[in-house]
Amino acid sequence: MSTPASICILRTSAIGDVTHVVPLVRTLQAAWPQTELTWIVGKLERKLVGDLPGVHFVTFDKGAGLAGMRAVGEALKGQRFDALLQMQVALRSNLLSLFIKAGRRVGYDKARARDGHGLVINERIPARTGEHVLDAMGSFCEPLGLKQTQVRWDIPIPEEAHAWAAEQLPGDQPTLLVSPTSSHSLRNWRPERYAAVMDHAAARGWRVALSGGPSAFERRMADAVLAACRHGPLDLTGKDTLKKMMALLVRAPMLLTPDSGPMHMANAVGGKVLGLHAASNPNRSGPYSDRRWCVDKYDEAALAFLGKPASEIPWGAKIEKPGVMDLITVDDVVERFEACASHLGLA
């Protein structure tokens, strides 16, 4: 199969999913270093990956609606790609793909396609079930004749971000970084339970830092967690950027978080993740490299809320029901914290 001269990747969001695309970019670059890569990405997500070397980025402003799609079309005016990797099945992304000219249009298999996805593609990735999201995204190179056999991120982190992180977390005291909010509110744990685990870590001699974005929702969650803490953790909520968060994750050996973007950012820099999974399946969407430290109540949630075990529901089904995260107890998380700390030699 001949080397394509140009490939366009369409994956605009969200942070975790965009993180999963980076190894695919590395696979394409390693196999075909002369191929021109263009990535259509969201405004926020570009702040994380937009400095990847060898990739031309085009920003899609989803808040601008049709005008945002037209802006992408204008930015690509006169270009025709050898292949489009249409890696997002939402209706908005399917419509956006119509502004991209490409001979080969690779999309998801029929089981994972929706919202008219099949109408905007002419090839499909292999139909598989039981895959982690990152592996599914990695398979987008297979119709082109490649196979993703290595997973590498190496997302650039500026020196100023490392310097900022070192100011916040000086010295070599081990840090438990806590990112308590997912954009899906029903994946979030109770503030008082976060606080109980944070107090346990502090009592064990760990520095504890709370992180989060600048939104009002994240500020309210942070305030609720802080109000329930007996020990005063460092509050970095709203103070970091995505790059600064990456630098914090390099310095902190452990992250406590629900299924969220920071989970996958931490995994990308080799951090250990205490992931909280009841609403989502960690084998599909947990930290890719190492899920040993996650609390996995997904099967219990399937039985409690759907009346059947996880093995009998569709792969990747979300169980985002009120109260589902209450299946995860403080003791569950403390046990994983202690196991991970022992593994790191920090118990």
C-alpha positions, -999 to 999 in steps of 0.1 A, spaced: 0 0 0 14 34 -10 22 60 16 -5 86 19 7 121 13 -18 136 37 -41 125 65 -68 145 84 -78 134 119 -111 146 132 -114 142 169 -124 174 186 -132 164 222 -131 155 250 -98 158 269 -95 121 277 -104 110 242 -80 135 226 -53 121 249 -61 87 235 -55 99 199 -19 110 206 -5 74 204 -22 70 170 -4 102 158 29 88 170 22 55 151 15 74 119 45 96 123 68 66 129 56 47 99 52 76 75 74 105 86 68 124 53 30 122 56 14 156 63 -9 153 94 -38 177 101 -59 174 132 -93 191 137 -95 197 174 -116 216 199 -105 250 214 -99 236 249 -83 204 237 -59 222 215 -44 238 246 -33 203 256 -21 188 223 -17 217 200 21 218 203 27 182 191 55 185 166 48 176 130 10 182 132 -10 210 117 -39 219 139 -72 234 129 -94 246 158 -131 238 158 -152 261 180 -182 239 188 -200 269 205 -201 287 171 -224 260 156 -226 261 118 -203 291 116 -176 271 134 -180 243 108 -177 268 80 -146 283 96 -130 248 95 -140 245 59 -124 278 51 -92 269 69 -90 238 47 -100 255 15 -83 240 -15 -70 209 4 -80 173 -4 -66 146 19 -57 111 10 -76 99 41 -99 113 67 -100 95 100 -134 104 113 -130 94 150 -160 110 165 -196 97 159 -217 126 173 -240 143 149 -221 176 151 -188 158 142 -205 139 114 -218 172 99 -184 188 104 -167 160 84 -187 171 54 -165 203 52 -134 180 48 -125 167 14 -109 133 13 -108 103 -9 -108 77 19 -131 84 48 -125 60 76 -150 57 105 -163 33 131 -178 -1 126 -216 -3 124 -220 -13 161 -202 18 173 -216 42 147 -246 65 153 -261 99 143 -256 93 106 -220 83 109 -223 57 81 -234 84 57 -202 104 59 -176 76 57 -167 50 31 -145 26 51 -147 12 86 -123 1 113 -125 -36 124 -156 -45 143 -144 -55 178 -158 -56 213 -141 -56 246 -115 -29 236 -102 0 256 -111 33 239 -74 39 232 -71 6 213 -102 14 193 -88 47 183 -55 31 175 -72 8 151 -80 37 128 -47 31 111 -55 -5 102 -76 2 71 -45 22 59 -23 -9 63 -7 -2 97 -10 -17 132 -5 2 164 19 -20 183 34 7 207 17 33 228 36 65 233 24 100 243 53 124 250 29 153 251 51 185 254 51 202 287 67 237 287 95 245 312 75 273 327 47 247 336 73 225 353 87 255 371 52 265 383 45 229 395 77 228 414 67 260 432 34 245 442 48 210 452 83 217 463 107 191 477 103 153 477 73 148 500 49 125 481 18 142 469 -17 128 465 -33 150 438 -71 150 439 -92 160 408 -127 154 421 -149 164 392 -159 148 359 -178 167 333 -205 140 338 -219 149 373 -232 114 379 -197 100 378 -187 122 407 -181 109 443 -194 126 474 -173 155 487 -171 141 523 -158 108 510 -130 126 491 -122 145 522 -120 113 543 -95 98 519 -75 130 518 -74 132 556 -61 96 557 -34 104 532 -24 135 552 -22 115 584 1 91 566 25 119 559 15 127 523 10 162 510 -25 165 496 -34 189 468 -69 196 453 -71 205 416 -98 215 391 -108 239 364 -121 274 367 -158 266 363 -183 274 390 -193 238 393 -157 227 400 -153 256 425 -184 244 444 -172 209 445 -138 220 457 -153 242 484 -175 212 496 -145 190 498 -124 216 517 -152 222 541 -153 185 550 -115 181 554 -99 181 589 -65 187 574 -61 217 552 -50 205 517 -34 228 492 -61 242 470 -50 247 434 -86 247 419 -88 271 390 -51 280 392 -36 256 366 -38 253 329 -39 220 311 -1 221 307 4 231 343 -18 202 353 4 179 333 34 192 351 16 187 385 9 151 374 46 145 367 55 156 402 26 139 420 30 101 421 -7 94 426 -40 110 414 -74 103 429 -102 111 404 -134 98 388 -135 88 351 -123 121 337 -98 139 315 -71 142 343 -72 104 347 -59 100 312 -35 129 314 -20 113 345 -17 79 327 0 96 298 29 109 320 32 76 339 13 85 371 -6 60 392 -44 66 392 -68 58 419 -97 58 395 -133 57 408 -154 35 386 -190 25 391 -208 45 364 -182 34 337 -162 3 329 -125 8 338 -116 -19 313 -130 3 285 -123 38 298 -100 35 328 -63 45 329 -49 26 299 -15 16 312 -22 4 347 -57 -1 362 -46 -20 393 -52 10 416 -88 17 404 -118 9 425 -141 -11 402 -177 -13 412 -190 -15 376 -203 -51 378 -220 -43 411 -236 -13 396 -249 -33 366 -265 -57 390 -279 -30 413 -292 -6 386 -297 -28 355 -306 -61 370 -279 -80 352 -241 -85 354 -217 -63 333 -210 -93 311 -246 -92 299 -249 -55 290 -234 -38 259 -196 -31 261 -191 4 271 -226 10 285 -227 39 310 -245 34 343 -249 70 351 -277 67 376 -282 88 408 -265 71 436 -243 48 416 -211 62 428 -222 56 464 -213 20 458 -177 31 463 -168 34 500 -141 53 517 -126 20 528 -124 8 492 -104 38 482 -81 38 513 -73 2 506 -62 10 470 -43 41 483 -23 19 507 -17 -8 481 -5 18 456 17 36 482 33 3 491 39 -5 454 56 29 450 77 23 482 60 52 499 39 34 525 
